[in-house]
Amino acid sequence: AMIVIAFRVAYAFGQTAAGRLLDWLGTRLGLLITVTWYSIATMVTSTASGLRSFASCWFLVGSGESANWPGATKTVAEWFPKSERGWAVALFDSGSSVGGAVAPLLVFWLYKTFGSWRPAFLIVGSLGLVWVILWRLLYHPPETHPNLGPAEREMILTAKRDEQRTETRAMSDDHGEQPAPWRALLRLPHTWGIILGRALTDPVWFFITDWFAIYLVAKGFKLENTLAGFWIPFLAADLGNFSGGGFSSWLIRRGWPVLRARKFVILVCGIGMTLLIPAVFVSKFWLIVSLFAISTFAYAAWSTMALSLPSDLYPSRTVATVSGMSGTGAGVGTIISTFLIGWISDRYSFEPVLVAASFVPLLATACVFLLVKKGSA
């Protein structure tokens, strides 16, 4: 538990600092530094010899990995127009689900091959350094990319200028080359709508990833007999990422304003997450799995919209800062909910947890609709 808490605390609070670092240094240099940091920290974990040293190493890994989501969001803002941004966010958001499914299999194979857990950390960390080399060679922002022709570069930059002029923005782009101050961002209701939205919905996902297997056991099922169905909610989440991103992009291409398209998906999917409630009253395995799958589908589509909002509403040089702040909110919400879920399920049952996990996303949806409104500061 101490190791997991060390990682989650570093990951949660590190996102605010990492977002600011990325806006200050730029996406290319910022991710070079942070991915190198956590790749080396992962390799150093192979030398851990006790609980405290392992937790310390994992804290360092979490602090470096905290830059991933703000960096990915900022990259999308730099390159993709409004009609394609939902697809781009869906791609990197779904990648975490695929990685989460592949990583345990890879680590288990490495452990069986080498007979020890230590080489697994060395090899996984080395893969991160390979990514750093590729990123250094291949990634440039559109303003300086060597392989873009003048016409293509002008098309991308013109589309960005047109969007800033015609679409809803949370703030004007009048801070020069520096990211907007934290104080200015925290005065904006848009910022709090994004932060509260993620703080209230991310715990639903981590409840399912951390507790779904335990819930099935509590309902009387044996895990060895339910492995095929166990993965269905996670596959549904990947489909939800692309469905939410794709549908909002389709609405935008049909002439919907960006913010209205995002909010429509958020509303529908906020309602969709309430289908965890019927799971309290059913006992058939396929019905439970189906209800959880619909909820994870809805969560993933909702999450894709929430991750898109910073790039929709804020100037490029402030996107990572806002994304990082919302990531910290999501991390704090997840840490608090983890303790609450354990306390409630131990003393009562999972039923109150499922009911809360259904209604809290509605509160998150209300926060987005009430706080993220048309108009710029």
C-alpha positions in Angstrom: 0.0 0.0 0.0 2.8 2.4 0.9 4.4 1.9 -2.6 1.1 2.6 -4.4 0.4 5.6 -2.2 3.9 7.0 -2.9 3.3 6.7 -6.6 -0.2 8.2 -6.6 0.7 11.2 -4.4 3.7 12.0 -6.6 1.6 11.5 -9.8 -1.3 13.6 -8.6 0.6 16.6 -7.3 3.3 16.4 -9.8 0.9 17.1 -12.7 0.4 20.7 -11.7 4.2 21.3 -11.6 4.8 19.2 -14.7 2.2 21.1 -16.7 3.8 24.5 -15.8 7.2 23.0 -16.7 6.0 21.9 -20.1 4.4 25.3 -20.9 7.6 27.0 -19.8 10.1 24.7 -21.7 7.9 23.6 -24.6 6.5 20.2 -25.3 9.6 18.8 -27.0 12.2 19.7 -24.4 9.8 19.2 -21.5 8.9 15.6 -22.4 12.5 14.8 -23.2 13.4 15.7 -19.6 10.5 14.1 -17.8 10.5 10.8 -19.7 14.2 10.5 -19.3 13.7 11.2 -15.6 11.1 8.4 -15.0 12.9 6.0 -17.3 16.1 6.3 -15.2 14.0 6.1 -12.0 12.4 2.9 -13.2 15.8 1.4 -13.9 17.1 2.5 -10.5 14.1 0.7 -8.9 15.8 -2.5 -9.8 18.3 -1.8 -7.0 15.6 -1.3 -4.3 16.2 -3.5 -1.3 13.3 -2.7 1.0 9.9 -1.1 1.4 11.2 2.4 1.9 13.7 2.3 -1.0 11.1 0.8 -3.3 8.5 3.5 -2.3 11.1 6.2 -2.8 12.0 5.0 -6.2 8.3 4.7 -7.1 7.7 8.2 -5.9 10.3 9.4 -8.4 8.7 7.4 -11.2 5.3 8.9 -10.4 6.7 12.5 -10.3 8.2 12.0 -13.8 5.2 10.2 -15.3 2.9 13.0 -14.1 4.0 15.0 -17.2 2.6 12.5 -19.6 -1.1 13.7 -19.8 -0.3 17.4 -19.7 2.3 16.8 -22.4 0.0 14.8 -24.6 -2.8 17.4 -24.2 -0.4 20.2 -25.2 0.9 18.2 -28.2 -2.7 17.8 -29.4 -3.3 21.5 -29.0 -0.1 22.3 -31.0 -0.9 20.1 -34.0 -4.6 19.2 -34.4 -7.5 21.4 -35.5 -10.8 21.4 -33.6 -12.5 18.8 -35.9 -9.7 16.2 -35.3 -8.7 17.0 -31.7 -11.2 14.5 -30.1 -9.8 11.7 -32.2 -6.2 12.6 -31.2 -7.1 12.7 -27.4 -9.0 9.4 -27.8 -5.9 7.8 -29.2 -3.5 8.7 -26.4 -6.1 8.2 -23.7 -6.9 4.7 -25.0 -3.2 4.0 -25.2 -3.1 3.9 -21.4 -5.7 1.2 -21.3 -3.8 -0.9 -23.8 -0.6 -0.3 -21.9 -2.2 -1.2 -18.7 -3.3 -4.5 -20.2 0.0 -5.3 -21.9 2.4 -4.3 -19.1 1.5 -7.0 -16.6 1.9 -9.7 -19.3 5.3 -8.2 -20.3 6.5 -8.0 -16.7 5.3 -11.5 -16.0 7.1 -12.8 -19.1 10.3 -11.0 -18.1 10.1 -12.4 -14.6 9.7 -16.0 -15.9 12.5 -15.5 -18.4 15.1 -14.0 -16.0 13.9 -15.6 -12.8 13.9 -12.2 -11.0 11.8 -9.0 -10.9 14.9 -6.7 -11.1 15.6 -7.1 -14.9 12.0 -6.2 -15.6 12.6 -2.7 -14.3 15.8 -2.4 -16.2 14.3 -3.4 -19.5 11.1 -1.4 -19.1 13.1 1.7 -18.2 15.4 1.1 -21.2 12.3 1.1 -23.4 11.5 4.6 -22.1 15.0 5.8 -23.1 14.4 4.4 -26.6 11.2 6.4 -26.8 13.2 9.5 -25.8 15.6 9.1 -28.7 12.7 8.7 -31.1 10.9 11.7 -29.7 14.1 13.8 -30.0 14.5 12.8 -33.6 10.9 13.0 -34.8 8.9 15.6 -32.8 8.9 19.3 -33.6 6.0 21.8 -33.2 4.5 22.9 -36.5 6.2 26.3 -36.4 9.6 24.7 -36.6 9.0 21.2 -38.1 11.7 20.6 -40.8 9.5 18.3 -42.9 6.6 20.8 -43.2 6.4 22.8 -46.4 5.5 26.5 -46.3 1.9 25.9 -47.5 1.2 23.1 -45.1 2.7 25.0 -42.2 0.6 28.1 -43.0 -2.6 26.0 -43.3 -2.1 24.6 -39.8 -1.2 27.9 -38.2 -4.1 29.7 -40.0 -6.6 27.1 -38.8 -5.4 27.7 -35.2 -5.7 31.5 -35.6 -9.2 31.1 -37.1 -10.3 28.9 -34.2 -9.0 31.4 -31.6 -11.0 34.1 -33.3 -14.3 32.2 -33.8 -14.6 29.7 -30.9 -15.3 30.1 -27.2 -12.1 30.8 -25.2 -11.7 30.9 -21.5 -9.2 33.7 -21.7 -7.6 36.0 -24.2 -4.1 35.2 -25.5 -2.4 38.3 -24.1 0.4 36.9 -21.9 3.1 37.0 -24.6 5.3 33.9 -24.7 4.8 33.1 -21.0 2.0 30.8 -19.7 -0.8 32.6 -17.8 -0.2 32.9 -14.0 -1.8 30.3 -11.8 -3.7 33.0 -10.0 -5.3 34.2 -13.2 -6.3 30.7 -14.2 -7.8 29.9 -10.8 -10.0 33.0 -11.1 -11.7 31.5 -14.2 -14.8 29.4 -13.7 -13.8 27.4 -16.7 -10.6 26.2 -14.9 -12.7 25.0 -11.9 -15.2 23.3 -14.1 -12.5 21.2 -15.7 -10.8 20.5 -12.4 -14.0 19.5 -10.6 -15.2 17.5 -13.6 -12.1 15.3 -13.6 -11.9 15.1 -9.8 -15.4 13.7 -9.7 -15.2 11.2 -12.6 -11.7 9.7 -12.5 -12.5 7.9 -9.2 -15.2 6.0 -11.1 -12.6 4.6 -13.4 -10.2 3.7 -10.7 -13.0 2.1 -8.7 -13.7 -0.2 -11.5 -10.0 -1.0 -12.3 -9.1 -1.6 -8.6 -12.3 -3.1 -7.3 -14.2 -4.8 -10.1 -12.6 -8.2 -9.5 -13.3 -7.9 -5.8 -16.9 -7.0 -6.5 -17.3 -10.1 -8.6 -16.0 -12.2 -5.8 -18.3 -10.5 -3.4 -21.2 -11.4 -5.7 -20.2 -15.0 -5.5 -18.3 -15.5 -8.7 -15.0 -17.3 -9.0 -12.4 -15.2 -11.0 -11.1 -18.3 -12.8 -14.5 -18.8 -14.3 -15.1 -15.2 -15.3 -11.8 -14.1 -16.9 -13.2 -13.6 -20.4 -16.0 -11.4 -19.1 -13.7 -9.5 -16.8 -12.0 -7.8 -19.7 -15.2 -6.6 -21.4 -15.5 -3.3 -19.4 -11.9 -2.4 -20.2 -12.4 -3.1 -23.9 -15.6 -1.0 -23.7 -13.5 1.9 -22.3 -11.3 1.8 -25.4 -14.4 2.0 -27.6 -15.7 4.8 -25.5 -12.6 6.9 -26.0 -12.9 6.7 -29.8 -16.7 7.0 -29.9 -16.7 10.1 -27.8 -13.8 11.7 -29.7 -15.2 10.6 -33.1 -18.8 11.7 -32.4 -17.8 15.1 -31.1 -15.5 15.6 -34.1 -18.5 14.6 -36.4 -20.7 17.2 -34.7 -18.0 19.9 -35.2 -17.7 19.1 -38.9 -21.4 19.4 -39.2 -21.1 23.0 -37.9 -21.6 22.7 -34.1 -19.5 25.0 -32.0 -16.7 23.1 -30.3 -17.9 23.7 -26.7 -21.5 22.6 -27.6 -20.3 19.4 -29.2 -18.1 18.5 -26.2 -20.9 19.3 -23.7 -23.4 17.2 -25.6 -21.2 14.1 -25.3 -20.5 15.0 -21.6 -24.3 15.1 -20.9 -25.1 11.9 -22.6 -22.2 10.0 -21.0 -22.8 11.5 -17.6 -26.3 9.9 -17.7 -24.7 6.7 -19.1 -22.6 6.2 -16.0 -25.7 5.9 -13.8 -26.1 2.4 -15.1 -23.9 1.2 -12.3 -27.0 1.5 -10.1 -28.9 -1.5 -11.7 -25.8 -3.6 -11.1 -26.8 -3.6 -7.4 -30.0 -5.5 -8.1 -28.9 -8.1 -10.7 -27.1 -11.4 -10.1 -26.5 -12.7 -13.6 -22.9 -12.4 -14.6 -23.5 -11.2 -18.1 -25.9 -8.5 -16.9 -23.3 -7.2 -14.3 -20.6 -7.2 -17.0 -22.8 -5.4 -19.5 -23.8 -2.7 -17.0 -20.2 -2.1 -16.0 -19.2 -2.1 -19.7 -21.8 0.6 -20.6 -20.6 2.7 -17.6 -16.9 2.4 -18.6 -17.8 3.2 -22.2 -19.6 6.3 -21.0 -16.7 7.2 -18.6 -14.1 6.9 -21.3 -16.1 9.1 -23.7 -16.7 11.7 -20.9 -12.9 11.6 -20.1 -11.9 12.2 -23.7 -14.1 15.4 -23.7 -12.6 16.5 -20.3 -9.1 16.0 -21.6 -9.9 18.0 -24.8 -11.3 21.0 -23.0 -7.9 22.6 -22.0 -6.8 22.6 -25.6 -10.2 23.9 -26.7 -10.4 26.8 -24.3 -6.9 28.0 -23.5 -4.0 29.4 -25.5 -1.4 26.7 -26.4 1.3 28.0 -24.0 -1.2 27.5 -21.1 -2.8 24.2 -22.1 -0.4 21.9 -20.1 -0.7 24.1 -17.0 -4.5 23.7 -17.0 -4.3 20.0 -17.9 -1.9 19.4 -15.1 -4.1 21.2 -12.6 -7.1 19.1 -13.6 -4.9 16.0 -13.3 -4.0 17.0 -9.8 -7.7 17.3 -9.0 -8.3 13.9 -10.5 -5.5 12.4 -8.5 -6.7 13.9 -5.2 -10.2 12.7 -5.9 -9.0 9.2 -6.6 -6.8 9.0 -3.5 -9.7 10.2 -1.3 -12.2 7.8 -3.0 -9.9 4.8 -2.6 -9.9 5.2 1.2 -13.7 5.9 1.2 -14.5 2.8 -0.9 -12.4 0.6 1.3 -14.0 2.0 4.5 -17.6 1.7 3.1 -17.2 -1.7 1.6 -15.7 -3.1 4.8 -18.4 -1.8 7.1 -21.4 -2.0 4.8 -21.2 -3.4 1.2 -20.5 -2.3 -2.3 -24.0 -1.2 -2.9 -23.6 2.3 -1.5 -20.4 2.6 -3.5 -22.1 1.7 -6.8 -24.9 4.2 -6.1 -22.4 7.0 -5.4 -20.3 6.1 -8.4 -23.4 6.6 -10.5 -24.5 9.9 -9.1 -21.1 11.6 -8.7 -20.6 11.8 -12.5 -23.9 13.7 -12.7 -22.5 16.2 -10.3 -19.3 16.4 -12.4 -21.5 17.0 -15.5 -23.4 19.8 -13.7 -20.0 21.4 -12.8 -19.0 21.5 -16.4 -22.3 22.9 -17.6 -22.5 25.6 -14.9 -18.8 26.7 -14.9 -17.6 26.1 -18.5 -19.7 28.7 -20.3 -19.4 30.7 -23.5 -17.4 33.8 -23.2 -13.8 34.7 -22.5 -12.2 36.5 -19.7 
